[in-house]
Amino acid sequence: MTRSRFRVTGRVQGVGFRSWTGRTARALGLAGWVRNLPDGSVELEALGPVERMDALREALWKGPMFARVTGVEEQSVGEQPHSDAPGTRDGQDAPPQDFHIRF
């Protein structure tokens, strides 16, 4: 499992980018969140298997119909142990189980 934070720039606010990202990430079985930033970009963090994260990265460059993506920056947040059980593991929070929009 890998976790990355992305910053997507271009015409990505006011075009349904957050909702589209949530649907796309859920369809890929990823967990995490997405939110608008004050500078007009969109930030998201996602957690999942490497192959599915690769698919998300590729999809972010396309975005929804009315978006115009000019950049996708990625910062690795690190590898995560796989756990299907909710709760904590070694004193750390378990990975999120859903992908949601932050306001």
Secondary structure, DSSP 4 states (H G I P E B T S, - for coil): -EEEEEEEEEE-SSSSHHHHHHHHHHHTT-EEEEEE-TTS-EEEEEEE-HHHHHHHHHHHHH-STT-EEEEEEEEEEEE-----S-SEETTEEPPPSSEEE--
